Amino acid sequence: MDGLLATLLELGLFFILMTFNLQLFNSTRFETLFKKGHVKQIQLMYIFTVIIFTYLLTRALMRLIELAFQLT
């Protein structure tokens, strides 16, 4: 797979999965892990968790795509 095409695919996949993960993590109750009134910390935890899971999922899917192209 061409390097530029792979990068564009990975970037597009990242943003698609980011919207999916935002909806998925919207139902998670992070406030039970923090003390009452620590809204900024809860928001940071939410954003970082979504970004980390999105990155891991994107890299896993890109690795599968790269392996599939190597087999052909």
N, CA, C and O atoms as CSV, one atom per row, in Angstrom:
chain,resi,resn,atom,element,x,y,z
A,1,MET,N,N,0.852,-1.171,0.000
A,1,MET,CA,C,0.000,0.000,0.000
A,1,MET,C,C,0.897,1.232,0.000
A,1,MET,O,O,1.912,1.271,0.696
A,2,ASP,N,N,0.522,2.215,-0.769
A,2,ASP,CA,C,1.269,3.462,-0.853
A,2,ASP,C,C,1.265,4.180,0.495
A,2,ASP,O,O,0.267,4.144,1.216
A,3,GLY,N,N,2.377,4.830,0.835
A,3,GLY,CA,C,2.517,5.477,2.135
A,3,GLY,C,C,1.514,6.593,2.363
A,3,GLY,O,O,0.936,6.699,3.445
A,4,LEU,N,N,1.302,7.432,1.345
A,4,LEU,CA,C,0.361,8.539,1.475
A,4,LEU,C,C,-1.063,8.028,1.609
A,4,LEU,O,O,-1.841,8.539,2.414
A,5,LEU,N,N,-1.397,7.025,0.822
A,5,LEU,CA,C,-2.739,6.440,0.897
A,5,LEU,C,C,-2.990,5.809,2.264
A,5,LEU,O,O,-4.076,5.941,2.827
A,6,ALA,N,N,-1.977,5.122,2.793
A,6,ALA,CA,C,-2.115,4.501,4.116
A,6,ALA,C,C,-2.288,5.555,5.197
A,6,ALA,O,O,-3.076,5.369,6.124
A,7,THR,N,N,-1.562,6.658,5.088
A,7,THR,CA,C,-1.675,7.731,6.076
A,7,THR,C,C,-3.047,8.376,6.027
A,7,THR,O,O,-3.651,8.639,7.067
A,8,LEU,N,N,-3.543,8.633,4.819
A,8,LEU,CA,C,-4.878,9.219,4.681
A,8,LEU,C,C,-5.959,8.266,5.185
A,8,LEU,O,O,-6.926,8.695,5.815
A,9,LEU,N,N,-5.797,6.988,4.908
A,9,LEU,CA,C,-6.748,5.990,5.395
A,9,LEU,C,C,-6.737,5.935,6.923
A,9,LEU,O,O,-7.789,5.869,7.558
A,10,GLU,N,N,-5.546,5.961,7.499
A,10,GLU,CA,C,-5.437,5.918,8.957
A,10,GLU,C,C,-6.045,7.160,9.596
A,10,GLU,O,O,-6.715,7.064,10.624
A,11,LEU,N,N,-5.818,8.326,8.995
A,11,LEU,CA,C,-6.381,9.570,9.526
A,11,LEU,C,C,-7.906,9.561,9.440
A,11,LEU,O,O,-8.588,9.936,10.394
A,12,GLY,N,N,-8.432,9.137,8.308
A,12,GLY,CA,C,-9.888,9.054,8.164
A,12,GLY,C,C,-10.499,8.050,9.123
A,12,GLY,O,O,-11.538,8.305,9.732
A,13,LEU,N,N,-9.843,6.904,9.252
A,13,LEU,CA,C,-10.310,5.876,10.169
A,13,LEU,C,C,-10.283,6.376,11.614
A,13,LEU,O,O,-11.180,6.071,12.400
A,14,PHE,N,N,-9.250,7.143,11.955
A,14,PHE,CA,C,-9.150,7.684,13.308
A,14,PHE,C,C,-10.349,8.569,13.632
A,14,PHE,O,O,-10.943,8.436,14.702
A,15,PHE,N,N,-10.710,9.470,12.722
A,15,PHE,CA,C,-11.816,10.388,13.006
A,15,PHE,C,C,-13.168,9.686,12.981
A,15,PHE,O,O,-14.073,10.060,13.728
A,16,ILE,N,N,-13.312,8.688,12.143
A,16,ILE,CA,C,-14.559,7.903,12.145
A,16,ILE,C,C,-14.699,7.149,13.464
A,16,ILE,O,O,-15.766,7.144,14.077
A,17,LEU,N,N,-13.609,6.511,13.892
A,17,LEU,CA,C,-13.646,5.772,15.154
A,17,LEU,C,C,-13.751,6.696,16.360
A,17,LEU,O,O,-14.286,6.305,17.397
A,18,MET,N,N,-13.243,7.924,16.229
A,18,MET,CA,C,-13.349,8.903,17.322
A,18,MET,C,C,-14.820,9.226,17.587
A,18,MET,O,O,-15.239,9.276,18.743
A,19,THR,N,N,-15.604,9.445,16.540
A,19,THR,CA,C,-17.024,9.727,16.748
A,19,THR,C,C,-17.739,8.511,17.341
A,19,THR,O,O,-18.615,8.653,18.194
A,20,PHE,N,N,-17.360,7.321,16.883
A,20,PHE,CA,C,-17.945,6.097,17.432
A,20,PHE,C,C,-17.599,5.946,18.917
A,20,PHE,O,O,-18.466,5.624,19.729
A,21,ASN,N,N,-16.338,6.179,19.265
A,21,ASN,CA,C,-15.906,6.047,20.661
A,21,ASN,C,C,-16.507,7.121,21.551
A,21,ASN,O,O,-16.797,6.860,22.719
A,22,LEU,N,N,-16.698,8.320,21.024
A,22,LEU,CA,C,-17.354,9.364,21.819
A,22,LEU,C,C,-18.763,8.940,22.209
A,22,LEU,O,O,-19.187,9.154,23.345
A,23,GLN,N,N,-19.492,8.338,21.266
A,23,GLN,CA,C,-20.828,7.845,21.572
A,23,GLN,C,C,-20.779,6.670,22.547
A,23,GLN,O,O,-21.620,6.550,23.438
A,24,LEU,N,N,-19.781,5.809,22.363
A,24,LEU,CA,C,-19.644,4.643,23.227
A,24,LEU,C,C,-19.312,5.046,24.662
A,24,LEU,O,O,-19.911,4.531,25.607
A,25,PHE,N,N,-18.367,5.958,24.824
A,25,PHE,CA,C,-17.950,6.366,26.158
A,25,PHE,C,C,-18.913,7.368,26.788
A,25,PHE,O,O,-18.777,7.695,27.967
A,26,ASN,N,N,-19.868,7.851,26.031
A,26,ASN,CA,C,-20.862,8.766,26.572
A,26,ASN,C,C,-21.711,8.088,27.647
A,26,ASN,O,O,-22.246,8.753,28.534
A,27,SER,N,N,-21.830,6.778,27.564
A,27,SER,CA,C,-22.644,6.054,28.546
A,27,SER,C,C,-21.833,5.614,29.769
A,27,SER,O,O,-22.385,5.019,30.696
A,28,THR,N,N,-20.524,5.904,29.775
A,28,THR,CA,C,-19.678,5.523,30.903
A,28,THR,C,C,-19.778,6.564,32.010
A,28,THR,O,O,-19.796,7.765,31.742
A,29,ARG,N,N,-19.841,6.101,33.246
A,29,ARG,CA,C,-19.970,7.014,34.390
A,29,ARG,C,C,-18.609,7.192,35.058
A,29,ARG,O,O,-18.254,6.449,35.973
A,30,PHE,N,N,-17.853,8.183,34.591
A,30,PHE,CA,C,-16.550,8.473,35.162
A,30,PHE,C,C,-16.651,9.190,36.505
A,30,PHE,O,O,-15.701,9.182,37.287
A,31,GLU,N,N,-17.789,9.805,36.771
A,31,GLU,CA,C,-17.910,10.579,38.016
A,31,GLU,C,C,-17.851,9.701,39.259
A,31,GLU,O,O,-17.591,10.200,40.354
A,32,THR,N,N,-18.089,8.399,39.104
A,32,THR,CA,C,-17.993,7.508,40.258
A,32,THR,C,C,-16.537,7.264,40.669
A,32,THR,O,O,-16.276,6.812,41.784
A,33,LEU,N,N,-15.589,7.562,39.774
A,33,LEU,CA,C,-14.171,7.358,40.069
A,33,LEU,C,C,-13.519,8.569,40.734
A,33,LEU,O,O,-12.411,8.465,41.261
A,34,PHE,N,N,-14.195,9.705,40.713
A,34,PHE,CA,C,-13.611,10.950,41.211
A,34,PHE,C,C,-14.404,11.487,42.393
A,34,PHE,O,O,-15.544,11.095,42.643
A,35,LYS,N,N,-13.761,12.393,43.104
A,35,LYS,CA,C,-14.445,13.066,44.202
A,35,LYS,C,C,-15.467,14.041,43.644
A,35,LYS,O,O,-15.370,14.481,42.499
A,36,LYS,N,N,-16.440,14.369,44.470
A,36,LYS,CA,C,-17.516,15.262,44.066
A,36,LYS,C,C,-16.958,16.655,43.738
A,36,LYS,O,O,-16.163,17.204,44.501
A,37,GLY,N,N,-17.375,17.215,42.610
A,37,GLY,CA,C,-16.999,18.566,42.242
A,37,GLY,C,C,-15.745,18.676,41.375
A,37,GLY,O,O,-15.351,19.790,41.030
A,38,HIS,N,N,-15.121,17.589,41.019
A,38,HIS,CA,C,-13.916,17.629,40.187
A,38,HIS,C,C,-14.292,17.440,38.714
A,38,HIS,O,O,-13.965,16.429,38.094
A,39,VAL,N,N,-14.978,18.429,38.185
A,39,VAL,CA,C,-15.525,18.338,36.839
A,39,VAL,C,C,-14.414,18.372,35.783
A,39,VAL,O,O,-14.455,17.606,34.821
A,40,LYS,N,N,-13.432,19.245,35.954
A,40,LYS,CA,C,-12.340,19.364,34.973
A,40,LYS,C,C,-11.555,18.057,34.855
A,40,LYS,O,O,-11.199,17.648,33.750
A,41,GLN,N,N,-11.284,17.402,35.977
A,41,GLN,CA,C,-10.545,16.138,35.957
A,41,GLN,C,C,-11.351,15.043,35.256
A,41,GLN,O,O,-10.793,14.222,34.528
A,42,ILE,N,N,-12.665,15.037,35.481
A,42,ILE,CA,C,-13.530,14.061,34.821
A,42,ILE,C,C,-13.527,14.287,33.316
A,42,ILE,O,O,-13.455,13.332,32.543
A,43,GLN,N,N,-13.605,15.555,32.895
A,43,GLN,CA,C,-13.589,15.868,31.470
A,43,GLN,C,C,-12.268,15.470,30.825
A,43,GLN,O,O,-12.260,14.918,29.725
A,44,LEU,N,N,-11.153,15.743,31.494
A,44,LEU,CA,C,-9.846,15.356,30.963
A,44,LEU,C,C,-9.720,13.839,30.859
A,44,LEU,O,O,-9.204,13.324,29.867
A,45,MET,N,N,-10.181,13.137,31.861
A,45,MET,CA,C,-10.141,11.681,31.846
A,45,MET,C,C,-10.970,11.135,30.688
A,45,MET,O,O,-10.557,10.195,30.009
A,46,TYR,N,N,-12.119,11.719,30.473
A,46,TYR,CA,C,-13.003,11.308,29.383
A,46,TYR,C,C,-12.328,11.509,28.027
A,46,TYR,O,O,-12.310,10.598,27.199
A,47,ILE,N,N,-11.777,12.690,27.804
A,47,ILE,CA,C,-11.145,13.008,26.519
A,47,ILE,C,C,-9.924,12.124,26.285
A,47,ILE,O,O,-9.772,11.561,25.201
A,48,PHE,N,N,-9.049,11.992,27.287
A,48,PHE,CA,C,-7.845,11.180,27.125
A,48,PHE,C,C,-8.178,9.709,26.903
A,48,PHE,O,O,-7.525,9.038,26.105
A,49,THR,N,N,-9.181,9.211,27.601
A,49,THR,CA,C,-9.577,7.819,27.434
A,49,THR,C,C,-10.111,7.568,26.026
A,49,THR,O,O,-9.785,6.554,25.409
A,50,VAL,N,N,-10.917,8.473,25.525
A,50,VAL,CA,C,-11.457,8.327,24.174
A,50,VAL,C,C,-10.331,8.368,23.144
A,50,VAL,O,O,-10.311,7.554,22.220
A,51,ILE,N,N,-9.396,9.303,23.291
A,51,ILE,CA,C,-8.288,9.418,22.341
A,51,ILE,C,C,-7.400,8.175,22.382
A,51,ILE,O,O,-6.993,7.670,21.336
A,52,ILE,N,N,-7.101,7.684,23.572
A,52,ILE,CA,C,-6.244,6.499,23.701
A,52,ILE,C,C,-6.904,5.269,23.082
A,52,ILE,O,O,-6.265,4.541,22.322
A,53,PHE,N,N,-8.178,5.033,23.400
A,53,PHE,CA,C,-8.857,3.877,22.831
A,53,PHE,C,C,-9.023,3.999,21.319
A,53,PHE,O,O,-8.935,3.003,20.600
A,54,THR,N,N,-9.263,5.218,20.837
A,54,THR,CA,C,-9.381,5.429,19.399
A,54,THR,C,C,-8.060,5.140,18.701
A,54,THR,O,O,-8.041,4.503,17.648
A,55,TYR,N,N,-6.956,5.604,19.280
A,55,TYR,CA,C,-5.645,5.355,18.700
A,55,TYR,C,C,-5.336,3.859,18.656
A,55,TYR,O,O,-4.879,3.345,17.635
A,56,LEU,N,N,-5.586,3.170,19.757
A,56,LEU,CA,C,-5.310,1.731,19.805
A,56,LEU,C,C,-6.156,0.953,18.801
A,56,LEU,O,O,-5.658,0.044,18.136
A,57,LEU,N,N,-7.413,1.305,18.695
A,57,LEU,CA,C,-8.297,0.630,17.747
A,57,LEU,C,C,-7.888,0.927,16.307
A,57,LEU,O,O,-7.916,0.037,15.458
A,58,THR,N,N,-7.511,2.167,16.031
A,58,THR,CA,C,-7.066,2.545,14.690
A,58,THR,C,C,-5.796,1.800,14.305
A,58,THR,O,O,-5.693,1.279,13.194
A,59,ARG,N,N,-4.829,1.746,15.217
A,59,ARG,CA,C,-3.577,1.042,14.918
A,59,ARG,C,C,-3.813,-0.454,14.701
A,59,ARG,O,O,-3.183,-1.063,13.836
A,60,ALA,N,N,-4.713,-1.043,15.478
A,60,ALA,CA,C,-5.016,-2.461,15.313
A,60,ALA,C,C,-5.652,-2.725,13.950
A,60,ALA,O,O,-5.280,-3.679,13.267
A,61,LEU,N,N,-6.603,-1.890,13.554
A,61,LEU,CA,C,-7.244,-2.065,12.258
A,61,LEU,C,C,-6.272,-1.804,11.113
A,61,LEU,O,O,-6.305,-2.513,10.107
A,62,MET,N,N,-5.415,-0.808,11.246
A,62,MET,CA,C,-4.422,-0.530,10.205
A,62,MET,C,C,-3.436,-1.683,10.083
A,62,MET,O,O,-3.019,-2.021,8.975
A,63,ARG,N,N,-3.065,-2.278,11.180
A,63,ARG,CA,C,-2.154,-3.428,11.143
A,63,ARG,C,C,-2.804,-4.601,10.416
A,63,ARG,O,O,-2.145,-5.291,9.637
A,64,LEU,N,N,-4.090,-4.829,10.665
A,64,LEU,CA,C,-4.807,-5.888,9.962
A,64,LEU,C,C,-4.882,-5.608,8.459
A,64,LEU,O,O,-4.732,-6.519,7.644
A,65,ILE,N,N,-5.113,-4.349,8.101
A,65,ILE,CA,C,-5.165,-3.973,6.688
A,65,ILE,C,C,-3.796,-4.173,6.039
A,65,ILE,O,O,-3.705,-4.686,4.924
A,66,GLU,N,N,-2.738,-3.771,6.730
A,66,GLU,CA,C,-1.386,-3.945,6.193
A,66,GLU,C,C,-1.046,-5.427,6.017
A,66,GLU,O,O,-0.444,-5.809,5.014
A,67,LEU,N,N,-1.423,-6.245,6.971
A,67,LEU,CA,C,-1.191,-7.683,6.850
A,67,LEU,C,C,-1.977,-8.285,5.696
A,67,LEU,O,O,-1.478,-9.165,4.995
A,68,ALA,N,N,-3.191,-7.820,5.499
A,68,ALA,CA,C,-4.001,-8.316,4.392
A,68,ALA,C,C,-3.384,-7.962,3.048
A,68,ALA,O,O,-3.419,-8.767,2.117
A,69,PHE,N,N,-2.818,-6.758,2.941
A,69,PHE,CA,C,-2.178,-6.360,1.686
A,69,PHE,C,C,-0.876,-7.132,1.461
A,69,PHE,O,O,-0.491,-7.361,0.314
A,70,GLN,N,N,-0.208,-7.530,2.516
A,70,GLN,CA,C,1.016,-8.302,2.369
A,70,GLN,C,C,0.729,-9.730,1.884
A,70,GLN,O,O,1.567,-10.346,1.225
A,71,LEU,N,N,-0.445,-10.242,2.210
A,71,LEU,CA,C,-0.794,-11.599,1.782
A,71,LEU,C,C,-1.117,-11.672,0.294
A,71,LEU,O,O,-0.964,-12.718,-0.336
A,72,THR,N,N,-1.565,-10.547,-0.259
A,72,THR,CA,C,-1.929,-10.567,-1.691
A,72,THR,C,C,-0.763,-10.216,-2.570
A,72,THR,O,O,-0.899,-10.187,-3.793
